[in-house]
């Protein structure tokens, strides 16, 4: 039986780049999660009798909100809900399920790479029928509805037995609890040459994958160890935990340092990788080389034809604006389109659906292709393994040969986390106000050629997204980009992106931060970071 519950709006339910993210105590306020879920249902059109996919990354509050979402879906008229066993479903696997089973859409419960626990982060995101994150026109409609909502509908039925695969009923709605790994693993077998990877591993090629006590663990365990034959223990921290074992499930050089040290050390594995909280990000490390996400995208694009799914070539490459221009050089050589979008995977959806792009990537450790409409951490790892198996070379050799052919884009991101929001906004406002005065100015050996506030004109639907980041471009091809992140839950994160192109192979082994020293100094100079934020150094450097 369904009931209608009176409620009042909350003022803080504006979705960010990947849904609504807040601290757990915010979400546990009476009616808070229910309001937002009802706002989704009120904003997405006619779904009566249709299918909704639900799942999450297993973090704290995941199971409780899944039960709520199931009961609300029943009360609002969905015909069926498909939910991952135990409430587990990685973000790329959810995208695959939506697409494969022609669902109306999906609700993904995750705060991605953010920490989990009773006082940490939680999130709710809606994905549309193409499997991708809701575009801005839908998230804007959801936000407008949250401001006016005065009731929500929910079933009074008992909780669903999430841990047992099978079919259940909630009022008149069917609930299917399914194996969250099986369909995704089957898709990966269709995309990649598992025989080649299996043989390469059997020959002694050693891998180490850190699932960071997050959702990718069961997927990596099944695919890497069970199907590809990696020795038991190759997949670390493979059991999803509500608090990610007390760790930060962000696969970068700070939070996945133990993996990095193991692969880089004497006698370490040939290849290492890590994924994040909801399985859509990846870090890859070869013995002797850390591969930046920007370089990873470019190298994967240059070698994608070695995997069965991409042997016919790529339609195009898309990257987020802050991502380095390394992929642009690959696209130019291949004679295919290259698209620069705002940060946020939803911006790639139109390009993928229209057949304009095949591979997409973001510097924030996200890479993916047209197989789903989300970035996909394990997919990127498998493509790397496929390439290494076919080429029979080390990751270090592959990277060096790529730089020799295309040049090296020295690249780094400096994050200033948890700074005071007004100070962060003031810094960006001051930069915007001075953009017109920057061209022609000099700093050390740098001369500014162009400065703008990036706006994206979608080539498919004609929509325009403005104020997506400050770009300062120099005459030598270098760049500095400033952007405020939309993925945190408290304060603001200022991201500063630094890039210098070096065509000379004799200068491809220099230390990145030293190579970027003038750009780092310029960023502090032009944005007055220390004076405006009180921060004299970044929180994280990647």
C-alpha positions in Angstrom: 0.0 0.0 0.0 1.3 3.5 -0.9 0.9 6.6 1.1 1.5 10.3 0.5 3.7 12.1 3.0 3.5 15.9 3.5 6.9 17.6 3.4 8.6 21.0 3.0 11.5 21.9 0.7 15.2 22.0 1.6 17.2 24.9 0.2 20.4 23.0 -0.5 19.4 20.3 -3.0 21.1 21.7 -6.2 22.8 18.8 -8.0 26.5 19.2 -8.9 28.4 17.7 -11.8 27.4 14.2 -10.7 24.1 14.5 -8.7 23.5 15.6 -5.1 26.3 15.1 -2.7 26.2 15.9 1.0 27.4 14.6 4.3 25.6 11.5 5.7 24.0 13.5 8.6 22.4 15.8 6.0 20.9 12.9 4.1 19.6 11.3 7.3 17.5 14.3 8.1 13.8 13.3 8.0 12.4 13.6 4.4 15.8 14.7 2.9 16.5 11.8 0.7 12.8 11.3 0.0 12.4 14.9 -1.2 15.2 14.6 -3.7 14.1 11.2 -5.0 10.5 12.5 -5.4 11.9 15.6 -7.2 13.6 13.2 -9.6 10.5 11.3 -10.3 8.5 14.5 -10.7 11.0 15.8 -13.3 11.7 12.9 -15.7 8.5 12.4 -17.7 6.2 9.4 -18.1 7.7 6.3 -16.7 4.5 4.5 -15.8 5.0 0.7 -16.0 8.7 1.1 -17.1 11.9 -0.2 -15.5 14.3 1.6 -13.2 17.8 0.4 -12.3 19.0 1.1 -8.8 22.4 0.4 -7.2 25.3 2.0 -5.3 28.9 1.7 -4.2 28.2 0.1 -0.9 29.1 3.1 1.2 27.4 4.0 4.5 23.6 4.6 4.1 23.6 2.8 0.7 21.3 -0.1 1.7 18.8 2.2 3.6 18.4 4.6 0.7 18.0 1.8 -1.8 15.1 0.4 0.2 13.6 3.9 0.2 14.1 4.4 -3.5 12.5 1.0 -4.3 9.4 1.8 -2.2 9.1 5.2 -3.8 9.5 3.8 -7.3 6.6 1.4 -6.6 4.4 4.2 -5.2 5.1 6.4 -8.2 4.2 3.9 -10.8 7.3 2.2 -12.1 6.6 -1.3 -13.4 9.9 -2.9 -12.4 13.0 -2.1 -10.4 16.3 -3.9 -11.1 18.7 -3.7 -8.2 22.2 -5.1 -7.7 22.6 -7.9 -5.1 23.5 -6.4 -1.7 22.7 -3.0 -3.2 26.1 -3.2 -5.0 26.4 -1.8 -8.6 29.3 0.1 -10.0 28.5 3.2 -11.9 29.7 1.9 -15.3 27.9 -1.4 -14.6 24.7 0.5 -13.9 25.1 2.3 -17.2 25.4 -1.0 -18.9 22.3 -2.4 -17.2 20.2 0.6 -18.2 21.3 0.3 -21.8 21.2 -3.5 -22.1 17.7 -3.9 -20.5 16.3 -0.7 -22.1 15.4 0.8 -18.7 13.8 4.2 -18.4 16.7 5.3 -16.3 18.6 4.6 -13.1 19.3 5.9 -9.6 23.0 5.5 -8.6 23.8 6.0 -4.9 27.4 7.2 -4.6 29.7 10.1 -3.8 32.3 8.6 -6.2 35.8 9.0 -4.9 34.8 10.9 -1.7 35.2 9.2 1.8 32.4 7.1 3.3 31.2 6.5 6.8 28.6 7.8 9.3 30.0 11.4 9.1 31.4 11.3 5.6 29.8 11.6 2.1 26.8 10.2 0.3 25.2 11.0 -3.0 22.2 10.4 -5.3 22.5 10.7 -9.1 19.9 10.1 -11.8 21.0 8.5 -15.2 18.8 8.7 -18.2 17.8 6.0 -20.7 21.1 6.2 -22.6 22.9 5.1 -19.5 24.5 8.5 -18.9 24.2 11.2 -16.2 21.2 13.4 -16.5 22.0 16.5 -18.7 21.7 20.0 -17.2 18.2 20.5 -18.5 17.0 17.6 -16.3 19.2 18.4 -13.3 18.0 22.0 -13.5 14.4 20.8 -13.5 15.0 18.5 -10.5 16.5 21.4 -8.6 13.5 23.7 -9.4 11.2 20.9 -8.2 13.1 20.6 -4.9 12.3 24.2 -4.1 8.6 23.6 -4.4 8.0 20.0 -3.3 5.3 19.6 -0.7 4.7 15.8 -0.7 6.3 12.5 -1.7 4.8 9.0 -2.3 6.2 5.9 -0.8 5.0 2.3 -0.3 4.5 0.8 3.2 5.7 -2.6 2.0 8.4 -4.6 3.8 12.1 -4.2 2.8 13.3 -6.3 -0.1 15.8 -9.1 0.6 18.7 -7.4 -1.2 21.2 -10.2 -0.5 19.2 -12.9 -2.3 19.1 -13.0 -6.1 15.5 -13.4 -7.3 12.2 -11.7 -8.1 10.1 -10.0 -5.5 7.0 -7.8 -5.3 6.5 -4.4 -3.8 2.8 -3.6 -4.2 2.2 -4.1 -7.9 5.8 -3.5 -8.9 8.3 -6.3 -9.7 11.8 -6.1 -8.1 14.6 -8.1 -9.6 17.7 -8.6 -7.5 20.5 -9.5 -9.9 24.1 -10.5 -9.9 25.8 -7.1 -10.3 29.0 -8.5 -11.9 27.8 -11.0 -14.5 26.5 -8.6 -17.3 29.4 -6.3 -16.9 32.0 -9.1 -17.1 30.2 -10.5 -20.2 30.5 -7.0 -21.9 34.2 -6.8 -21.1 34.8 -10.2 -22.8 33.1 -8.9 -25.9 35.3 -5.8 -26.0 38.7 -7.2 -25.3 41.0 -10.1 -26.4 40.8 -12.1 -23.2 42.9 -14.9 -24.7 45.8 -12.6 -25.4 45.6 -11.1 -21.9 45.3 -14.5 -20.3 48.4 -15.8 -22.2 50.4 -12.6 -21.3 49.6 -13.1 -17.6 50.4 -16.9 -17.9 53.8 -16.0 -19.4 54.7 -14.2 -16.1 53.4 -10.7 -16.6 52.4 -9.6 -13.1 49.6 -7.2 -12.2 48.3 -5.6 -9.0 44.9 -4.0 -8.7 43.8 -2.1 -5.6 40.0 -1.9 -5.4 40.4 0.4 -2.3 37.7 -1.5 -0.4 35.2 -0.1 -2.9 32.7 -1.3 -5.4 35.2 -2.5 -8.1 36.5 -5.3 -5.9 34.0 -8.0 -6.9 34.3 -7.0 -10.6 38.1 -7.1 -10.6 38.2 -10.3 -8.6 35.9 -12.1 -11.1 37.6 -10.7 -14.3 41.3 -10.4 -13.4 41.7 -13.5 -11.2 38.8 -15.8 -12.2 38.6 -15.2 -15.9 42.0 -13.9 -16.9 44.0 -16.1 -14.6 45.9 -13.6 -12.5 47.2 -15.3 -9.3 45.1 -15.1 -6.2 46.0 -11.9 -4.3 46.5 -9.9 -7.5 43.3 -7.9 -6.5 43.8 -6.1 -3.2 41.1 -4.7 -0.9 38.3 -6.4 -3.0 35.5 -6.4 -0.4 33.4 -3.3 -0.5 33.2 -1.7 2.9 30.8 1.0 4.2 33.7 3.3 5.2 36.2 2.0 2.6 38.3 0.7 5.4 38.7 4.2 6.7 40.6 5.1 3.6 39.9 7.7 0.9 38.8 5.8 -2.2 40.4 8.2 -4.7 42.9 6.5 -7.0 45.7 9.0 -7.1 49.3 9.3 -6.0 48.3 10.3 -2.5 45.6 7.9 -1.6 46.9 4.9 -3.7 50.6 5.5 -2.7 51.1 2.0 -1.4 50.2 0.5 -4.8 52.4 3.1 -6.5 55.4 2.3 -4.2 54.9 -1.5 -4.7 54.9 -1.2 -8.5 57.8 1.3 -8.7 59.9 -0.7 -6.3 62.6 -3.3 -7.1 60.9 -6.6 -8.0 57.5 -4.9 -8.1 54.6 -6.0 -10.4 54.8 -5.1 -14.1 51.6 -3.1 -14.0 49.4 -1.7 -11.3 46.0 -0.1 -11.2 43.5 1.2 -8.8 39.8 2.3 -9.0 37.6 4.5 -6.8 34.5 4.4 -4.7 32.0 3.7 -7.5 34.3 2.2 -10.0 34.4 4.9 -12.7 37.9 6.2 -12.2 41.3 4.6 -12.6 45.0 5.1 -11.9 47.5 3.1 -13.9 51.2 2.6 -13.1 53.7 0.7 -15.1 57.0 -0.5 -13.5 59.1 2.6 -13.7 56.4 5.0 -14.8 53.3 6.7 -13.5 51.0 7.3 -16.4 48.9 10.5 -16.0 45.3 10.3 -16.9 45.8 12.7 -19.8 48.6 10.6 -21.2 46.6 7.5 -20.6 43.8 8.8 -22.8 46.1 9.7 -25.6 48.0 6.4 -25.5 44.8 4.4 -25.3 43.4 6.3 -28.3 46.6 5.7 -30.3 46.5 2.0 -29.6 42.8 1.2 -29.3 42.8 -0.6 -32.6 44.7 -3.5 -30.9 41.5 -4.4 -29.0 38.7 -6.2 -30.9 36.0 -3.6 -30.1 38.0 -0.8 -31.7 39.8 -2.5 -34.5 37.8 -0.5 -37.0 39.2 2.8 -35.7 37.8 5.6 -33.7 35.1 8.1 -34.7 36.6 10.8 -32.6 38.1 11.6 -29.2 36.6 13.9 -26.5 38.3 15.3 -23.5 37.3 17.7 -20.7 38.8 21.2 -21.1 41.2 20.9 -18.2 42.6 17.6 -19.5 45.9 18.0 -21.4 46.1 18.4 -25.1 48.0 15.2 -25.6 44.9 13.5 -27.1 44.5 16.3 -29.6 47.8 15.3 -31.2 46.6 11.7 -31.6 43.3 12.8 -33.1 45.1 15.1 -35.5 47.4 12.2 -36.7 44.5 9.8 -37.0 42.5 12.4 -38.9 39.5 12.2 -36.6 37.5 14.8 -34.6 38.7 16.0 -31.2 36.2 17.7 -28.8 36.9 19.8 -25.8 34.0 19.8 -23.3 33.4 21.1 -19.8 34.2 18.8 -16.8 31.4 16.3 -16.2 30.8 13.1 -18.0 27.3 14.1 -19.0 28.8 16.4 -21.6 30.3 13.4 -23.5 26.8 11.7 -23.8 25.6 13.7 -26.9 28.9 13.1 -28.7 28.8 9.4 -28.0 25.2 9.0 -28.9 25.7 11.0 -32.2 28.7 8.8 -33.1 31.1 11.7 -33.1 33.4 10.2 -30.4 34.5 6.7 -29.4 36.9 7.4 -26.5 36.5 10.0 -23.8 38.6 11.1 -20.9 39.1 13.5 -18.0 42.3 14.4 -16.2 40.5 13.5 -12.9 41.3 9.8 -13.6 38.3 9.1 -15.7 38.4 7.3 -19.0 35.7 5.5 -21.1 34.3 4.7 -24.4 31.0 4.3 -26.3 30.4 0.9 -24.6 28.5 2.7 -21.8 27.8 6.3 -21.0 30.0 6.7 -17.9 33.7 6.6 -17.4 34.8 3.1 -16.5 37.9 2.4 -14.4 38.2 -1.4 -14.9 37.5 -1.0 -18.7 40.5 1.4 -18.9 42.7 -1.1 -17.1 41.6 -4.0 -19.4 42.3 -1.9 -22.5 45.8 -1.2 -21.1 46.3 -4.9 -20.5 45.1 -5.7 -24.0 47.5 -3.2 -25.5 50.4 -4.5 -23.5 49.6 -8.1 -24.3 49.5 -7.5 -28.1 52.5 -5.2 -28.2 54.6 -7.4 -25.9 56.3 -4.3 -24.4 56.5 -2.8 -21.0 54.2 0.1 -20.0 57.4 2.3 -19.7 58.4 1.4 -23.3 54.9 2.1 -24.6 54.9 5.5 -22.9 58.4 6.5 -24.1 57.6 5.5 -27.7 54.4 7.5 -27.6 56.2 10.6 -26.3 58.9 10.2 -29.0 56.2 10.1 -31.7 53.8 12.8 -30.4 55.9 14.9 -27.9 55.3 15.0 -24.2 52.7 17.2 -22.5 54.1 17.8 -19.0 51.0 18.1 -16.9 50.0 18.5 -13.2 46.9 19.4 -11.2 47.2 21.3 -7.9 44.2 21.0 -5.6 43.4 23.5 -2.8 40.8 21.6 -0.9 38.2 22.8 1.7 38.9 26.5 1.2 36.4 29.1 2.3 33.7 29.3 -0.4 33.5 33.1 -0.5 37.3 33.3 -0.9 37.2 30.8 -3.7 34.5 32.6 -5.5 36.3 35.9 -5.0 39.4 34.5 -6.6 37.6 33.3 -9.7 35.6 36.6 -10.0 38.8 38.6 -9.8 40.4 36.4 -12.6 37.3 36.9 -14.8 37.4 40.6 -14.3 41.0 40.8 -15.5 40.8 38.5 -18.5 40.8 41.3 -21.1 44.0 42.8 -19.7 46.1 39.6 -19.7 46.9 39.0 -23.5 50.4 40.4 -24.3 51.6 40.5 -20.6 54.8 38.7 -19.7 56.0 36.7 -16.7 59.6 35.4 -16.7 59.8 33.6 -20.1 56.0 33.4 -20.5 53.9 35.6 -22.8 50.1 35.4 -22.6 48.5 34.8 -26.0 44.9 34.4 -24.9 42.7 34.3 -21.8 39.1 33.4 -21.6 36.2 31.9 -19.5 35.6 28.6 -21.2 32.1 28.2 -22.8 31.0 25.0 -24.5 28.8 25.0 -27.5 27.4 21.5 -27.9 27.8 20.5 -31.6 24.9 18.1 -31.3 22.0 19.9 -29.6 23.3 23.5 -29.8 23.2 24.1 -26.0 25.7 26.4 -24.4 27.4 25.9 -21.0 29.2 29.0 -19.8 31.7 29.7 -16.9 33.4 26.3 -17.1 36.8 27.5 -16.1 39.4 30.2 -16.7 42.0 29.4 -19.4 45.2 31.3 -19.8 47.2 30.2 -22.9 50.8 31.2 -23.6 52.6 31.8 -26.9 54.8 28.7 -26.3 51.7 26.4 -26.1 51.6 26.1 -22.4 48.4 26.6 -20.4 47.2 27.4 -16.9 43.5 26.6 -16.1 41.6 27.6 -12.9 38.4 25.9 -12.0 36.2 25.3 -8.8 35.3 21.6 -8.4 31.7 20.5 -8.0 32.4 17.1 -6.4 33.1 18.1 -2.8 30.6 18.3 0.0 32.1 21.1 2.2 33.9 24.3 1.4 35.3 24.7 -2.1 38.1 23.0 -4.0 40.2 25.2 -6.3 41.8 23.2 -9.0 44.8 24.6 -10.9 45.9 22.8 -14.0 49.3 23.3 -15.5 50.5 22.1 -18.9 53.7 22.5 -20.9 54.3 20.8 -24.3 57.8 19.5 -25.0 58.5 18.1 -28.5 62.2 17.3 -27.9 62.8 13.7 -26.8 66.0 14.7 -25.1 63.9 16.6 -22.6 61.2 13.9 -21.9 62.7 12.6 -18.7 62.7 15.8 -16.6 60.9 16.1 -13.3 57.4 17.4 -13.9 57.1 20.0 -11.1 60.5 21.5 -12.0 59.5 21.7 -15.7 56.3 23.4 -14.7 57.9 25.8 -12.1 57.4 29.0 -14.1 53.7 28.1 -14.7 53.2 27.3 -11.0 54.7 30.7 -10.1 52.5 32.4 -12.6 49.4 30.8 -11.3 50.1 32.1 -7.8 51.0 35.5 -9.2 47.9 36.0 -11.4 45.4 34.5 -9.0 46.9 35.7 -5.7 46.2 32.3 -4.3 48.0 32.7 -1.0 46.6 36.1 -0.3 43.0 35.2 -1.2 42.8 31.7 0.4 45.5 31.7 3.0 47.0 28.6 1.4 50.7 28.6 0.6 50.7 25.1 -0.9 48.3 22.7 -2.6 46.5 20.0 -0.5 47.1 17.5 -3.3 49.4 17.5 -6.3 48.7 15.0 -9.1 
